[in-house]
Amino acid sequence: MAELLLEKGYEVFGIIRRSSNINLQRISHISDKVRLMYADLTDSTSIEEAVKGSEPHEIYNLGAMSFVPASWTQPLMTFDINCLGLLRLIQASEPYASKIYQASTSEMFGNSYPDFAPISPYGISKLAAHNLAAAYRQKGRFISCGVCFNHESPRRGEEFVTQKIANYSKNPTGTLKLGNLEASRDWGFAGDFVEAMWLMLQQNEASDFEIATGETHTIREFLDLAIPDWHDRVEVSEHLKRTNEVHLLKGNPEKIKAIGWSPKVDFKGLVEMMCRK
């Protein structure tokens, strides 16, 4: 997102949490172009200071506790970051009438698409924030929610299955342990998705959009492209299977395509991109 905004001539601010081990590896190539500020979505004062110091015209709230299994072990933190974090941003930015993009998630559907029926603390916390955004939108704030289906890239976190597979494809030693190979997802390229996010805030009115490719593929299909001889290398572990599994997630991108967006990277291209050495 920062790269896209810089390309469009924006002055870009970002927030990072104070830590003894600050990792800026993913933005090392643009760190001299982005103004970083210390803040935390769980701390109102720091958010207020960051907003006051930047006076933003647009806010992209991509911060979240987003690893679904961890939301079961840290549900209070998940709600504080994912739901109350948005509320803190809304309140802090009120004097500046900032447009807000809120990152919603396909996990809000659970197994009941197109109806919302989340089955994890993560999905429930995101749905609460989604409804909060809608309520403030009715009161006049410009808050658009992008219901993002799975968006991947070579920068994906190490704990996510696509990155686990991609990393193994580059160094196929030992056995790769995975969970449910039949879980089916609507996988797109994160670089395409941020263009959709930006486009949403350029509209005259705020609204909600599904950001998706409209195609679905299983983890097994991901493996077939990434590691053609995976059958002798992969072990299915019951321990890695979700207790409450979302079996199929497939979005409808018709609304977002109507305002000029379409994905440029297809599923095969995405897998090749992530597995490239």
RARAQUI-V638411 format. One record per residue. N is the residue number from 0. OMEGA is omega in whole degrees, 0 to 359 (none if undefined). D_FIRST is the distance of its C-alpha to the first C-alpha in Angstrom with 2 decimals. Layout:
n = [N N]
omega = [OMEGA OMEGA]
d_first = [D_FIRST D_FIRST]
This chain:
n = [0 1 2 3 4 5 6 7 8 9 10 11 12 13 14 15 16 17 18 19 20 21 22 23 24 25 26 27 28 29 30 31 32 33 34 35 36 37 38 39 40 41 42 43 44 45 46 47 48 49 50 51 52 53 54 55 56 57 58 59 60 61 62 63 64 65 66 67 68 69 70 71 72 73 74 75 76 77 78 79 80 81 82 83 84 85 86 87 88 89 90 91 92 93 94 95 96 97 98 99 100 101 102 103 104 105 106 107 108 109 110 111 112 113 114 115 116 117 118 119 120 121 122 123 124 125 126 127 128 129 130 131 132 133 134 135 136 137 138 139 140 141 142 143 144 145 146 147 148 149 150 151 152 153 154 155 156 157 158 159 160 161 162 163 164 165 166 167 168 169 170 171 172 173 174 175 176 177 178 179 180 181 182 183 184 185 186 187 188 189 190 191 192 193 194 195 196 197 198 199 200 201 202 203 204 205 206 207 208 209 210 211 212 213 214 215 216 217 218 219 220 221 222 223 224 225 226 227 228 229 230 231 232 233 234 235 236 237 238 239 240 241 242 243 244 245 246 247 248 249 250 251 252 253 254 255 256 257 258 259 260 261 262 263 264 265 266 267 268 269 270 271 272 273 274 275 276]
omega = [180 178 181 182 178 178 181 175 179 163 190 174 175 178 175 178 176 181 177 178 180 182 179 186 185 180 183 183 180 186 179 181 181 179 183 181 178 176 182 182 178 186 184 184 181 177 178 180 179 179 179 182 182 182 190 170 179 177 176 183 178 181 180 165 197 180 189 180 181 180 177 181 179 185 181 177 180 180 182 181 191 182 181 175 177 180 179 178 179 182 182 184 181 182 185 180 182 169 182 167 178 179 172 189 176 177 177 181 188 177 188 180 10 179 178 176 185 184 175 175 178 181 181 180 179 177 177 178 178 179 177 178 180 180 179 176 178 178 174 178 177 179 178 180 173 179 188 168 190 179 189 174 176 179 181 180 185 185 183 190 181 180 176 180 181 180 180 181 180 181 188 178 180 182 177 181 180 178 185 182 183 176 186 185 174 187 176 182 183 179 175 185 181 175 177 179 179 182 180 182 177 180 180 181 177 179 177 181 169 177 189 177 184 177 179 181 180 174 177 178 176 179 182 180 185 185 185 180 188 187 179 185 186 175 177 183 178 181 183 178 179 175 175 185 168 190 185 174 180 184 177 184 185 183 180 177 181 178 170 182 169 181 180 183 179 186 180 179 179 180 180 179 183 184 181 182 none]
d_first = [0.00 3.80 5.39 5.15 6.25 8.61 9.92 10.78 12.65 11.11 12.43 9.75 11.24 10.49 13.24 15.00 18.30 21.46 22.74 25.37 23.07 19.64 17.48 14.80 15.22 11.75 10.62 14.16 13.55 11.55 13.21 15.56 13.10 11.38 13.99 14.29 16.58 18.59 18.44 18.89 18.38 22.05 23.33 23.79 24.96 22.03 19.59 21.95 22.07 18.33 18.12 21.31 20.14 17.05 18.42 15.09 15.23 12.18 11.18 8.54 10.75 9.35 12.19 15.14 18.12 17.19 19.86 22.48 25.59 24.85 24.79 28.49 29.36 27.28 27.41 27.85 24.85 22.81 23.99 23.60 19.91 18.89 21.21 22.54 19.23 18.13 21.58 21.28 18.11 19.99 23.07 21.63 19.80 22.89 24.41 21.44 21.02 17.22 15.55 13.94 11.71 13.28 12.29 15.73 16.99 19.56 21.54 22.83 25.06 26.85 29.43 30.11 27.62 27.43 28.76 27.00 28.95 26.81 28.76 26.95 26.24 22.50 22.84 25.22 23.11 20.16 22.74 24.13 20.83 20.47 24.02 23.48 20.74 23.23 25.98 24.25 23.24 26.96 27.69 25.65 22.16 19.26 17.43 15.95 15.56 13.80 16.21 14.18 16.45 15.96 12.71 13.38 12.58 14.53 12.53 13.98 16.23 19.82 21.39 19.99 22.45 20.42 19.68 23.31 24.54 22.40 23.58 27.13 27.13 26.64 29.41 31.66 34.10 35.77 34.90 31.54 31.88 29.98 30.60 30.91 30.46 30.97 27.97 26.23 22.55 20.40 18.03 15.09 12.40 8.99 7.71 9.94 9.04 5.57 7.88 10.34 8.66 8.34 11.81 13.23 13.03 14.75 17.76 20.96 21.28 19.22 19.66 18.71 17.48 17.63 14.73 16.81 18.60 22.04 23.37 24.39 25.32 27.02 26.40 29.63 28.17 25.22 27.95 30.03 27.42 26.28 29.78 32.57 35.28 33.59 36.63 38.50 35.58 34.02 35.63 34.88 35.02 36.04 34.59 31.05 31.45 30.07 32.86 31.29 29.64 27.52 29.13 27.20 23.86 23.41 21.44 22.40 19.81 22.41 21.14 17.54 19.14 21.47 18.88 17.95 15.53 16.63 15.40 16.05 16.52 19.55 20.71 22.78 20.16 17.74 20.63 21.61 18.19 18.21 21.90 21.95 23.72]
